[in-house]
Amino acid sequence: MSLGLVLYIEDSEAQREPLKMALENRGFKVEVAADVDAARKQIERLREQIDVIVLDMRLEDPKWPQLTGADVAIEYFNPR
């Protein structure tokens, strides 16, 4: 039984994989995104199912250098 769905947005695989595994081992379902576009797609696909978003405040995405993880979360809470 899943405790809930966590969307984890993190550009560093070295950080992303250990936390993903730790959350899954504790019973959470975890979806990940490594960049802004992937995060937006996951949010669109899972919007009604997401219980928690864990995000990288210093998300480094060369395509979107002006955006942080916080900006992606703001988009989630204030869809256009």
N, CA, C and O atoms as a Maestro MAE file, in Angstrom:
{
 s_m_m2io_version
 :::
 2.0.0
}

f_m_ct {
 s_m_title
 :::
 protein
 m_atom[320] {
  # First column is atom index #
  i_m_mmod_type
  r_m_x_coord
  r_m_y_coord
  r_m_z_coord
  i_m_residue_number
  s_m_chain_name
  s_m_pdb_residue_name
  s_m_pdb_atom_name
  i_m_atomic_number
  :::
  1 25 0.840 -1.182 0.000 1 A "MET " " N  " 7
  2 3 0.000 0.000 0.000 1 A "MET " " CA " 6
  3 2 0.884 1.245 0.000 1 A "MET " " C  " 6
  4 15 1.807 1.365 0.807 1 A "MET " " O  " 8
  5 25 0.595 2.158 -0.904 2 A "SER " " N  " 7
  6 3 1.368 3.389 -1.031 2 A "SER " " CA " 6
  7 2 0.885 4.433 -0.026 2 A "SER " " C  " 6
  8 15 -0.314 4.587 0.202 2 A "SER " " O  " 8
  9 25 1.837 5.143 0.565 3 A "LEU " " N  " 7
  10 3 1.504 6.222 1.492 3 A "LEU " " CA " 6
  11 2 1.107 7.495 0.754 3 A "LEU " " C  " 6
  12 15 0.517 8.397 1.350 3 A "LEU " " O  " 8
  13 25 1.417 7.577 -0.510 4 A "GLY " " N  " 7
  14 3 1.092 8.751 -1.308 4 A "GLY " " CA " 6
  15 2 2.082 8.891 -2.435 4 A "GLY " " C  " 6
  16 15 3.066 8.156 -2.511 4 A "GLY " " O  " 8
  17 25 1.815 9.849 -3.319 5 A "LEU " " N  " 7
  18 3 2.668 10.071 -4.474 5 A "LEU " " CA " 6
  19 2 3.536 11.299 -4.253 5 A "LEU " " C  " 6
  20 15 3.042 12.386 -3.953 5 A "LEU " " O  " 8
  21 25 4.828 11.104 -4.406 6 A "VAL " " N  " 7
  22 3 5.806 12.177 -4.290 6 A "VAL " " CA " 6
  23 2 6.365 12.444 -5.678 6 A "VAL " " C  " 6
  24 15 6.804 11.519 -6.360 6 A "VAL " " O  " 8
  25 25 6.353 13.701 -6.099 7 A "LEU " " N  " 7
  26 3 7.053 14.102 -7.306 7 A "LEU " " CA " 6
  27 2 8.358 14.727 -6.854 7 A "LEU " " C  " 6
  28 15 8.358 15.706 -6.108 7 A "LEU " " O  " 8
  29 25 9.456 14.171 -7.299 8 A "TYR " " N  " 7
  30 3 10.786 14.621 -6.885 8 A "TYR " " CA " 6
  31 2 11.480 15.240 -8.087 8 A "TYR " " C  " 6
  32 15 11.776 14.552 -9.064 8 A "TYR " " O  " 8
  33 25 11.740 16.545 -8.014 9 A "ILE " " N  " 7
  34 3 12.386 17.292 -9.094 9 A "ILE " " CA " 6
  35 2 13.809 17.592 -8.657 9 A "ILE " " C  " 6
  36 15 14.034 18.375 -7.734 9 A "ILE " " O  " 8
  37 25 14.766 16.966 -9.325 10 A "GLU " " N  " 7
  38 3 16.186 17.112 -8.962 10 A "GLU " " CA " 6
  39 2 17.026 16.845 -10.197 10 A "GLU " " C  " 6
  40 15 16.856 15.818 -10.854 10 A "GLU " " O  " 8
  41 25 17.934 17.761 -10.521 11 A "ASP " " N  " 7
  42 3 18.758 17.600 -11.712 11 A "ASP " " CA " 6
  43 2 19.951 16.671 -11.489 11 A "ASP " " C  " 6
  44 15 20.483 16.126 -12.456 11 A "ASP " " O  " 8
  45 25 20.373 16.480 -10.276 12 A "SER " " N  " 7
  46 3 21.532 15.641 -9.980 12 A "SER " " CA " 6
  47 2 21.104 14.195 -9.722 12 A "SER " " C  " 6
  48 15 20.420 13.904 -8.740 12 A "SER " " O  " 8
  49 25 21.510 13.306 -10.606 13 A "GLU " " N  " 7
  50 3 21.154 11.894 -10.420 13 A "GLU " " CA " 6
  51 2 21.751 11.332 -9.138 13 A "GLU " " C  " 6
  52 15 21.142 10.487 -8.481 13 A "GLU " " O  " 8
  53 25 22.944 11.803 -8.782 14 A "ALA " " N  " 7
  54 3 23.599 11.337 -7.559 14 A "ALA " " CA " 6
  55 2 22.783 11.660 -6.314 14 A "ALA " " C  " 6
  56 15 22.870 10.940 -5.319 14 A "ALA " " O  " 8
  57 25 22.008 12.710 -6.351 15 A "GLN " " N  " 7
  58 3 21.129 13.053 -5.234 15 A "GLN " " CA " 6
  59 2 19.740 12.462 -5.424 15 A "GLN " " C  " 6
  60 15 19.089 12.063 -4.458 15 A "GLN " " O  " 8
  61 25 19.294 12.407 -6.665 16 A "ARG " " N  " 7
  62 3 17.923 11.971 -6.961 16 A "ARG " " CA " 6
  63 2 17.699 10.499 -6.610 16 A "ARG " " C  " 6
  64 15 16.714 10.169 -5.951 16 A "ARG " " O  " 8
  65 25 18.581 9.629 -7.032 17 A "GLU " " N  " 7
  66 3 18.357 8.194 -6.855 17 A "GLU " " CA " 6
  67 2 18.333 7.733 -5.395 17 A "GLU " " C  " 6
  68 15 17.449 6.955 -5.035 17 A "GLU " " O  " 8
  69 25 19.263 8.174 -4.534 18 A "PRO " " N  " 7
  70 3 19.194 7.714 -3.131 18 A "PRO " " CA " 6
  71 2 17.912 8.134 -2.410 18 A "PRO " " C  " 6
  72 15 17.327 7.345 -1.669 18 A "PRO " " O  " 8
  73 25 17.475 9.385 -2.629 19 A "LEU " " N  " 7
  74 3 16.247 9.819 -1.949 19 A "LEU " " CA " 6
  75 2 15.039 9.106 -2.523 19 A "LEU " " C  " 6
  76 15 14.125 8.741 -1.783 19 A "LEU " " O  " 8
  77 25 15.020 8.903 -3.834 20 A "LYS " " N  " 7
  78 3 13.922 8.153 -4.456 20 A "LYS " " CA " 6
  79 2 13.823 6.763 -3.839 20 A "LYS " " C  " 6
  80 15 12.739 6.321 -3.459 20 A "LYS " " O  " 8
  81 25 14.952 6.084 -3.743 21 A "MET " " N  " 7
  82 3 14.951 4.735 -3.162 21 A "MET " " CA " 6
  83 2 14.524 4.766 -1.696 21 A "MET " " C  " 6
  84 15 13.764 3.902 -1.260 21 A "MET " " O  " 8
  85 25 14.996 5.739 -0.937 22 A "ALA " " N  " 7
  86 3 14.633 5.835 0.480 22 A "ALA " " CA " 6
  87 2 13.134 6.047 0.648 22 A "ALA " " C  " 6
  88 15 12.509 5.422 1.505 22 A "ALA " " O  " 8
  89 25 12.557 6.921 -0.163 23 A "LEU " " N  " 7
  90 3 11.111 7.164 -0.081 23 A "LEU " " CA " 6
  91 2 10.316 5.920 -0.480 23 A "LEU " " C  " 6
  92 15 9.328 5.572 0.167 23 A "LEU " " O  " 8
  93 25 10.755 5.256 -1.548 24 A "GLU " " N  " 7
  94 3 10.065 4.034 -1.980 24 A "GLU " " CA " 6
  95 2 10.168 2.944 -0.915 24 A "GLU " " C  " 6
  96 15 9.205 2.213 -0.686 24 A "GLU " " O  " 8
  97 25 11.307 2.832 -0.273 25 A "ASN " " N  " 7
  98 3 11.481 1.833 0.792 25 A "ASN " " CA " 6
  99 2 10.576 2.106 1.989 25 A "ASN " " C  " 6
  100 15 10.282 1.200 2.769 25 A "ASN " " O  " 8
  101 25 10.140 3.340 2.130 26 A "ARG " " N  " 7
  102 3 9.242 3.712 3.228 26 A "ARG " " CA " 6
  103 2 7.777 3.691 2.811 26 A "ARG " " C  " 6
  104 15 6.900 4.056 3.594 26 A "ARG " " O  " 8
  105 25 7.507 3.260 1.567 27 A "GLY " " N  " 7
  106 3 6.129 3.052 1.149 27 A "GLY " " CA " 6
  107 2 5.521 4.109 0.249 27 A "GLY " " C  " 6
  108 15 4.334 4.036 -0.066 27 A "GLY " " O  " 8
  109 25 6.307 5.091 -0.173 28 A "PHE " " N  " 7
  110 3 5.788 6.120 -1.065 28 A "PHE " " CA " 6
  111 2 5.972 5.703 -2.515 28 A "PHE " " C  " 6
  112 15 6.925 5.004 -2.860 28 A "PHE " " O  " 8
  113 25 5.052 6.138 -3.352 29 A "LYS " " N  " 7
  114 3 5.236 6.022 -4.794 29 A "LYS " " CA " 6
  115 2 5.965 7.291 -5.207 29 A "LYS " " C  " 6
  116 15 5.555 8.386 -4.822 29 A "LYS " " O  " 8
  117 25 7.044 7.166 -5.987 30 A "VAL " " N  " 7
  118 3 7.861 8.318 -6.340 30 A "VAL " " CA " 6
  119 2 7.997 8.413 -7.854 30 A "VAL " " C  " 6
  120 15 8.374 7.451 -8.522 30 A "VAL " " O  " 8
  121 25 7.687 9.578 -8.373 31 A "GLU " " N  " 7
  122 3 7.947 9.910 -9.772 31 A "GLU " " CA " 6
  123 2 9.025 10.984 -9.757 31 A "GLU " " C  " 6
  124 15 9.038 11.831 -8.864 31 A "GLU " " O  " 8
  125 25 9.927 10.961 -10.731 32 A "VAL " " N  " 7
  126 3 11.026 11.914 -10.744 32 A "VAL " " CA " 6
  127 2 11.042 12.722 -12.033 32 A "VAL " " C  " 6
  128 15 10.485 12.318 -13.054 32 A "VAL " " O  " 8
  129 25 11.691 13.865 -11.954 33 A "ALA " " N  " 7
  130 3 11.937 14.715 -13.108 33 A "ALA " " CA " 6
  131 2 13.313 15.345 -12.924 33 A "ALA " " C  " 6
  132 15 13.663 15.798 -11.834 33 A "ALA " " O  " 8
  133 25 14.084 15.365 -14.003 34 A "ALA " " N  " 7
  134 3 15.458 15.863 -13.914 34 A "ALA " " CA " 6
  135 2 15.629 17.276 -14.474 34 A "ALA " " C  " 6
  136 15 16.699 17.872 -14.344 34 A "ALA " " O  " 8
  137 25 14.584 17.809 -15.093 35 A "ASP " " N  " 7
  138 3 14.683 19.160 -15.643 35 A "ASP " " CA " 6
  139 2 13.298 19.799 -15.685 35 A "ASP " " C  " 6
  140 15 12.296 19.166 -15.353 35 A "ASP " " O  " 8
  141 25 13.263 21.045 -16.094 36 A "VAL " " N  " 7
  142 3 12.012 21.807 -16.083 36 A "VAL " " CA " 6
  143 2 10.956 21.178 -16.989 36 A "VAL " " C  " 6
  144 15 9.807 21.014 -16.580 36 A "VAL " " O  " 8
  145 25 11.336 20.826 -18.214 37 A "ASP " " N  " 7
  146 3 10.355 20.238 -19.127 37 A "ASP " " CA " 6
  147 2 9.788 18.932 -18.590 37 A "ASP " " C  " 6
  148 15 8.581 18.703 -18.666 37 A "ASP " " O  " 8
  149 25 10.646 18.075 -18.050 38 A "ALA " " N  " 7
  150 3 10.177 16.806 -17.479 38 A "ALA " " CA " 6
  151 2 9.270 17.059 -16.280 38 A "ALA " " C  " 6
  152 15 8.270 16.363 -16.101 38 A "ALA " " O  " 8
  153 25 9.608 18.045 -15.465 39 A "ALA " " N  " 7
  154 3 8.771 18.381 -14.306 39 A "ALA " " CA " 6
  155 2 7.393 18.843 -14.754 39 A "ALA " " C  " 6
  156 15 6.377 18.429 -14.195 39 A "ALA " " O  " 8
  157 25 7.366 19.701 -15.764 40 A "ARG " " N  " 7
  158 3 6.082 20.188 -16.274 40 A "ARG " " CA " 6
  159 2 5.231 19.042 -16.816 40 A "ARG " " C  " 6
  160 15 4.021 19.000 -16.595 40 A "ARG " " O  " 8
  161 25 5.869 18.115 -17.526 41 A "LYS " " N  " 7
  162 3 5.136 16.967 -18.071 41 A "LYS " " CA " 6
  163 2 4.594 16.079 -16.960 41 A "LYS " " C  " 6
  164 15 3.451 15.628 -17.029 41 A "LYS " " O  " 8
  165 25 5.403 15.823 -15.936 42 A "GLN " " N  " 7
  166 3 4.962 14.995 -14.816 42 A "GLN " " CA " 6
  167 2 3.799 15.663 -14.076 42 A "GLN " " C  " 6
  168 15 2.828 15.006 -13.701 42 A "GLN " " O  " 8
  169 25 3.912 16.974 -13.873 43 A "ILE " " N  " 7
  170 3 2.839 17.699 -13.184 43 A "ILE " " CA " 6
  171 2 1.551 17.630 -13.995 43 A "ILE " " C  " 6
  172 15 0.478 17.394 -13.441 43 A "ILE " " O  " 8
  173 25 1.654 17.830 -15.286 44 A "GLU " " N  " 7
  174 3 0.473 17.755 -16.151 44 A "GLU " " CA " 6
  175 2 -0.149 16.360 -16.098 44 A "GLU " " C  " 6
  176 15 -1.368 16.219 -16.008 44 A "GLU " " O  " 8
  177 25 0.689 15.344 -16.155 45 A "ARG " " N  " 7
  178 3 0.207 13.957 -16.177 45 A "ARG " " CA " 6
  179 2 -0.363 13.520 -14.829 45 A "ARG " " C  " 6
  180 15 -1.323 12.750 -14.782 45 A "ARG " " O  " 8
  181 25 0.217 14.001 -13.742 46 A "LEU " " N  " 7
  182 3 -0.120 13.492 -12.409 46 A "LEU " " CA " 6
  183 2 -0.808 14.509 -11.505 46 A "LEU " " C  " 6
  184 15 -0.998 14.245 -10.318 46 A "LEU " " O  " 8
  185 25 -1.175 15.636 -12.030 47 A "ARG " " N  " 7
  186 3 -1.655 16.774 -11.220 47 A "ARG " " CA " 6
  187 2 -2.581 16.388 -10.068 47 A "ARG " " C  " 6
  188 15 -2.350 16.807 -8.933 47 A "ARG " " O  " 8
  189 25 -3.592 15.622 -10.327 48 A "GLU " " N  " 7
  190 3 -4.586 15.288 -9.295 48 A "GLU " " CA " 6
  191 2 -4.100 14.217 -8.324 48 A "GLU " " C  " 6
  192 15 -4.717 14.010 -7.279 48 A "GLU " " O  " 8
  193 25 -3.018 13.541 -8.647 49 A "GLN " " N  " 7
  194 3 -2.536 12.444 -7.812 49 A "GLN " " CA " 6
  195 2 -1.399 12.842 -6.877 49 A "GLN " " C  " 6
  196 15 -1.122 12.132 -5.911 49 A "GLN " " O  " 8
  197 25 -0.737 13.966 -7.147 50 A "ILE " " N  " 7
  198 3 0.456 14.373 -6.393 50 A "ILE " " CA " 6
  199 2 0.068 14.773 -4.981 50 A "ILE " " C  " 6
  200 15 -0.817 15.604 -4.776 50 A "ILE " " O  " 8
  201 25 0.749 14.165 -4.001 51 A "ASP " " N  " 7
  202 3 0.546 14.528 -2.602 51 A "ASP " " CA " 6
  203 2 1.614 15.504 -2.119 51 A "ASP " " C  " 6
  204 15 1.331 16.410 -1.335 51 A "ASP " " O  " 8
  205 25 2.849 15.310 -2.596 52 A "VAL " " N  " 7
  206 3 3.980 16.135 -2.158 52 A "VAL " " CA " 6
  207 2 4.914 16.341 -3.342 52 A "VAL " " C  " 6
  208 15 5.133 15.429 -4.140 52 A "VAL " " O  " 8
  209 25 5.468 17.560 -3.449 53 A "ILE " " N  " 7
  210 3 6.529 17.816 -4.417 53 A "ILE " " CA " 6
  211 2 7.794 18.151 -3.628 53 A "ILE " " C  " 6
  212 15 7.800 19.071 -2.810 53 A "ILE " " O  " 8
  213 25 8.846 17.406 -3.878 54 A "VAL " " N  " 7
  214 3 10.170 17.699 -3.326 54 A "VAL " " CA " 6
  215 2 10.960 18.285 -4.483 54 A "VAL " " C  " 6
  216 15 11.106 17.646 -5.526 54 A "VAL " " O  " 8
  217 25 11.474 19.502 -4.305 55 A "LEU " " N  " 7
  218 3 12.111 20.146 -5.436 55 A "LEU " " CA " 6
  219 2 13.479 20.709 -5.102 55 A "LEU " " C  " 6
  220 15 13.804 21.015 -3.955 55 A "LEU " " O  " 8
  221 25 14.254 20.827 -6.152 56 A "ASP " " N  " 7
  222 3 15.599 21.364 -6.087 56 A "ASP " " CA " 6
  223 2 15.491 22.881 -6.242 56 A "ASP " " C  " 6
  224 15 15.115 23.373 -7.307 56 A "ASP " " O  " 8
  225 25 15.816 23.613 -5.194 57 A "MET " " N  " 7
  226 3 15.721 25.069 -5.237 57 A "MET " " CA " 6
  227 2 16.764 25.669 -6.181 57 A "MET " " C  " 6
  228 15 16.594 26.797 -6.644 57 A "MET " " O  " 8
  229 25 17.822 24.947 -6.468 58 A "ARG " " N  " 7
  230 3 18.849 25.429 -7.398 58 A "ARG " " CA " 6
  231 2 18.863 24.568 -8.660 58 A "ARG " " C  " 6
  232 15 19.926 24.203 -9.163 58 A "ARG " " O  " 8
  233 25 17.702 24.259 -9.150 59 A "LEU " " N  " 7
  234 3 17.566 23.434 -10.340 59 A "LEU " " CA " 6
  235 2 18.353 24.066 -11.485 59 A "LEU " " C  " 6
  236 15 18.132 25.225 -11.835 59 A "LEU " " O  " 8
  237 25 19.264 23.301 -12.060 60 A "GLU " " N  " 7
  238 3 20.089 23.810 -13.155 60 A "GLU " " CA " 6
  239 2 19.650 23.157 -14.457 60 A "GLU " " C  " 6
  240 15 19.913 21.982 -14.712 60 A "GLU " " O  " 8
  241 25 18.976 23.958 -15.268 61 A "ASP " " N  " 7
  242 3 18.491 23.476 -16.552 61 A "ASP " " CA " 6
  243 2 18.959 24.465 -17.608 61 A "ASP " " C  " 6
  244 15 18.473 25.596 -17.652 61 A "ASP " " O  " 8
  245 25 19.905 24.053 -18.469 62 A "PRO " " N  " 7
  246 3 20.438 24.976 -19.470 62 A "PRO " " CA " 6
  247 2 19.371 25.574 -20.380 62 A "PRO " " C  " 6
  248 15 19.521 26.697 -20.862 62 A "PRO " " O  " 8
  249 25 18.298 24.831 -20.613 63 A "LYS " " N  " 7
  250 3 17.218 25.337 -21.462 63 A "LYS " " CA " 6
  251 2 16.420 26.441 -20.772 63 A "LYS " " C  " 6
  252 15 15.895 27.337 -21.433 63 A "LYS " " O  " 8
  253 25 16.329 26.377 -19.448 64 A "TRP " " N  " 7
  254 3 15.562 27.337 -18.656 64 A "TRP " " CA " 6
  255 2 16.437 27.880 -17.517 64 A "TRP " " C  " 6
  256 15 16.117 27.645 -16.352 64 A "TRP " " O  " 8
  257 25 17.520 28.593 -17.810 65 A "PRO " " N  " 7
  258 3 18.452 29.029 -16.750 65 A "PRO " " CA " 6
  259 2 17.849 30.007 -15.748 65 A "PRO " " C  " 6
  260 15 18.358 30.140 -14.634 65 A "PRO " " O  " 8
  261 25 16.783 30.688 -16.123 66 A "GLN " " N  " 7
  262 3 16.164 31.666 -15.231 66 A "GLN " " CA " 6
  263 2 15.194 31.040 -14.233 66 A "GLN " " C  " 6
  264 15 14.744 31.721 -13.312 66 A "GLN " " O  " 8
  265 25 14.861 29.758 -14.394 67 A "LEU " " N  " 7
  266 3 13.876 29.112 -13.520 67 A "LEU " " CA " 6
  267 2 14.542 28.308 -12.410 67 A "LEU " " C  " 6
  268 15 15.577 27.673 -12.613 67 A "LEU " " O  " 8
  269 25 13.933 28.350 -11.250 68 A "THR " " N  " 7
  270 3 14.366 27.529 -10.117 68 A "THR " " CA " 6
  271 2 13.299 26.471 -9.839 68 A "THR " " C  " 6
  272 15 12.230 26.480 -10.450 68 A "THR " " O  " 8
  273 25 13.592 25.583 -8.935 69 A "GLY " " N  " 7
  274 3 12.582 24.609 -8.527 69 A "GLY " " CA " 6
  275 2 11.358 25.299 -7.953 69 A "GLY " " C  " 6
  276 15 10.234 24.829 -8.131 69 A "GLY " " O  " 8
  277 25 11.569 26.404 -7.270 70 A "ALA " " N  " 7
  278 3 10.449 27.159 -6.702 70 A "ALA " " CA " 6
  279 2 9.539 27.683 -7.801 70 A "ALA " " C  " 6
  280 15 8.319 27.696 -7.640 70 A "ALA " " O  " 8
  281 25 10.120 28.117 -8.919 71 A "ASP " " N  " 7
  282 3 9.305 28.607 -10.035 71 A "ASP " " CA " 6
  283 2 8.418 27.502 -10.601 71 A "ASP " " C  " 6
  284 15 7.267 27.747 -10.962 71 A "ASP " " O  " 8
  285 25 8.949 26.303 -10.675 72 A "VAL " " N  " 7
  286 3 8.160 25.168 -11.164 72 A "VAL " " CA " 6
  287 2 6.995 24.903 -10.201 72 A "VAL " " C  " 6
  288 15 5.879 24.629 -10.643 72 A "VAL " " O  " 8
  289 25 7.245 24.983 -8.905 73 A "ALA " " N  " 7
  290 3 6.177 24.785 -7.913 73 A "ALA " " CA " 6
  291 2 5.124 25.883 -8.015 73 A "ALA " " C  " 6
  292 15 3.929 25.611 -7.893 73 A "ALA " " O  " 8
  293 25 5.555 27.107 -8.235 74 A "ILE " " N  " 7
  294 3 4.605 28.221 -8.388 74 A "ILE " " CA " 6
  295 2 3.703 27.974 -9.587 74 A "ILE " " C  " 6
  296 15 2.499 28.223 -9.520 74 A "ILE " " O  " 8
  297 25 4.277 27.485 -10.684 75 A "GLU " " N  " 7
  298 3 3.458 27.127 -11.843 75 A "GLU " " CA " 6
  299 2 2.417 26.075 -11.484 75 A "GLU " " C  " 6
  300 15 1.280 26.137 -11.952 75 A "GLU " " O  " 8
  301 25 2.803 25.111 -10.655 76 A "TYR " " N  " 7
  302 3 1.891 24.036 -10.241 76 A "TYR " " CA " 6
  303 2 0.697 24.616 -9.485 76 A "TYR " " C  " 6
  304 15 -0.448 24.237 -9.731 76 A "TYR " " O  " 8
  305 25 0.974 25.533 -8.570 77 A "PHE " " N  " 7
  306 3 -0.090 26.077 -7.737 77 A "PHE " " CA " 6
  307 2 -0.870 27.199 -8.426 77 A "PHE " " C  " 6
  308 15 -1.965 27.550 -7.987 77 A "PHE " " O  " 8
  309 25 -0.316 27.758 -9.495 78 A "ASN " " N  " 7
  310 3 -0.978 28.841 -10.230 78 A "ASN " " CA " 6
  311 2 -0.987 28.528 -11.716 78 A "ASN " " C  " 6
  312 15 -0.343 29.226 -12.498 78 A "ASN " " O  " 8
  313 25 -1.715 27.480 -12.119 79 A "PRO " " N  " 7
  314 3 -1.713 27.123 -13.543 79 A "PRO " " CA " 6
  315 2 -2.335 28.234 -14.382 79 A "PRO " " C  " 6
  316 15 -3.209 28.974 -13.930 79 A "PRO " " O  " 8
  317 25 -1.858 28.323 -15.611 80 A "ARG " " N  " 7
  318 3 -2.373 29.366 -16.519 80 A "ARG " " CA " 6
  319 2 -3.642 28.940 -17.156 80 A "ARG " " C  " 6
  320 15 -4.216 29.687 -17.948 80 A "ARG " " O  " 8
  :::
 }
 m_bond[319] {
  # First column is bond index #
  i_m_from
  i_m_to
  i_m_order
  :::
  1 1 2 1
  2 2 3 1
  3 3 4 2
  4 3 5 1
  5 5 6 1
  6 6 7 1
  7 7 8 2
  8 7 9 1
  9 9 10 1
  10 10 11 1
  11 11 12 2
  12 11 13 1
  13 13 14 1
  14 14 15 1
  15 15 16 2
  16 15 17 1
  17 17 18 1
  18 18 19 1
  19 19 20 2
  20 19 21 1
  21 21 22 1
  22 22 23 1
  23 23 24 2
  24 23 25 1
  25 25 26 1
  26 26 27 1
  27 27 28 2
  28 27 29 1
  29 29 30 1
  30 30 31 1
  31 31 32 2
  32 31 33 1
  33 33 34 1
  34 34 35 1
  35 35 36 2
  36 35 37 1
  37 37 38 1
  38 38 39 1
  39 39 40 2
  40 39 41 1
  41 41 42 1
  42 42 43 1
  43 43 44 2
  44 43 45 1
  45 45 46 1
  46 46 47 1
  47 47 48 2
  48 47 49 1
  49 49 50 1
  50 50 51 1
  51 51 52 2
  52 51 53 1
  53 53 54 1
  54 54 55 1
  55 55 56 2
  56 55 57 1
  57 57 58 1
  58 58 59 1
  59 59 60 2
  60 59 61 1
  61 61 62 1
  62 62 63 1
  63 63 64 2
  64 63 65 1
  65 65 66 1
  66 66 67 1
  67 67 68 2
  68 67 69 1
  69 69 70 1
  70 70 71 1
  71 71 72 2
  72 71 73 1
  73 73 74 1
  74 74 75 1
  75 75 76 2
  76 75 77 1
  77 77 78 1
  78 78 79 1
  79 79 80 2
  80 79 81 1
  81 81 82 1
  82 82 83 1
  83 83 84 2
  84 83 85 1
  85 85 86 1
  86 86 87 1
  87 87 88 2
  88 87 89 1
  89 89 90 1
  90 90 91 1
  91 91 92 2
  92 91 93 1
  93 93 94 1
  94 94 95 1
  95 95 96 2
  96 95 97 1
  97 97 98 1
  98 98 99 1
  99 99 100 2
  100 99 101 1
  101 101 102 1
  102 102 103 1
  103 103 104 2
  104 103 105 1
  105 105 106 1
  106 106 107 1
  107 107 108 2
  108 107 109 1
  109 109 110 1
  110 110 111 1
  111 111 112 2
  112 111 113 1
  113 113 114 1
  114 114 115 1
  115 115 116 2
  116 115 117 1
  117 117 118 1
  118 118 119 1
  119 119 120 2
  120 119 121 1
  121 121 122 1
  122 122 123 1
  123 123 124 2
  124 123 125 1
  125 125 126 1
  126 126 127 1
  127 127 128 2
  128 127 129 1
  129 129 130 1
  130 130 131 1
  131 131 132 2
  132 131 133 1
  133 133 134 1
  134 134 135 1
  135 135 136 2
  136 135 137 1
  137 137 138 1
  138 138 139 1
  139 139 140 2
  140 139 141 1
  141 141 142 1
  142 142 143 1
  143 143 144 2
  144 143 145 1
  145 145 146 1
  146 146 147 1
  147 147 148 2
  148 147 149 1
  149 149 150 1
  150 150 151 1
  151 151 152 2
  152 151 153 1
  153 153 154 1
  154 154 155 1
  155 155 156 2
  156 155 157 1
  157 157 158 1
  158 158 159 1
  159 159 160 2
  160 159 161 1
  161 161 162 1
  162 162 163 1
  163 163 164 2
  164 163 165 1
  165 165 166 1
  166 166 167 1
  167 167 168 2
  168 167 169 1
  169 169 170 1
  170 170 171 1
  171 171 172 2
  172 171 173 1
  173 173 174 1
  174 174 175 1
  175 175 176 2
  176 175 177 1
  177 177 178 1
  178 178 179 1
  179 179 180 2
  180 179 181 1
  181 181 182 1
  182 182 183 1
  183 183 184 2
  184 183 185 1
  185 185 186 1
  186 186 187 1
  187 187 188 2
  188 187 189 1
  189 189 190 1
  190 190 191 1
  191 191 192 2
  192 191 193 1
  193 193 194 1
  194 194 195 1
  195 195 196 2
  196 195 197 1
  197 197 198 1
  198 198 199 1
  199 199 200 2
  200 199 201 1
  201 201 202 1
  202 202 203 1
  203 203 204 2
  204 203 205 1
  205 205 206 1
  206 206 207 1
  207 207 208 2
  208 207 209 1
  209 209 210 1
  210 210 211 1
  211 211 212 2
  212 211 213 1
  213 213 214 1
  214 214 215 1
  215 215 216 2
  216 215 217 1
  217 217 218 1
  218 218 219 1
  219 219 220 2
  220 219 221 1
  221 221 222 1
  222 222 223 1
  223 223 224 2
  224 223 225 1
  225 225 226 1
  226 226 227 1
  227 227 228 2
  228 227 229 1
  229 229 230 1
  230 230 231 1
  231 231 232 2
  232 231 233 1
  233 233 234 1
  234 234 235 1
  235 235 236 2
  236 235 237 1
  237 237 238 1
  238 238 239 1
  239 239 240 2
  240 239 241 1
  241 241 242 1
  242 242 243 1
  243 243 244 2
  244 243 245 1
  245 245 246 1
  246 246 247 1
  247 247 248 2
  248 247 249 1
  249 249 250 1
  250 250 251 1
  251 251 252 2
  252 251 253 1
  253 253 254 1
  254 254 255 1
  255 255 256 2
  256 255 257 1
  257 257 258 1
  258 258 259 1
  259 259 260 2
  260 259 261 1
  261 261 262 1
  262 262 263 1
  263 263 264 2
  264 263 265 1
  265 265 266 1
  266 266 267 1
  267 267 268 2
  268 267 269 1
  269 269 270 1
  270 270 271 1
  271 271 272 2
  272 271 273 1
  273 273 274 1
  274 274 275 1
  275 275 276 2
  276 275 277 1
  277 277 278 1
  278 278 279 1
  279 279 280 2
  280 279 281 1
  281 281 282 1
  282 282 283 1
  283 283 284 2
  284 283 285 1
  285 285 286 1
  286 286 287 1
  287 287 288 2
  288 287 289 1
  289 289 290 1
  290 290 291 1
  291 291 292 2
  292 291 293 1
  293 293 294 1
  294 294 295 1
  295 295 296 2
  296 295 297 1
  297 297 298 1
  298 298 299 1
  299 299 300 2
  300 299 301 1
  301 301 302 1
  302 302 303 1
  303 303 304 2
  304 303 305 1
  305 305 306 1
  306 306 307 1
  307 307 308 2
  308 307 309 1
  309 309 310 1
  310 310 311 1
  311 311 312 2
  312 311 313 1
  313 313 314 1
  314 314 315 1
  315 315 316 2
  316 315 317 1
  317 317 318 1
  318 318 319 1
  319 319 320 2
  :::
 }
}
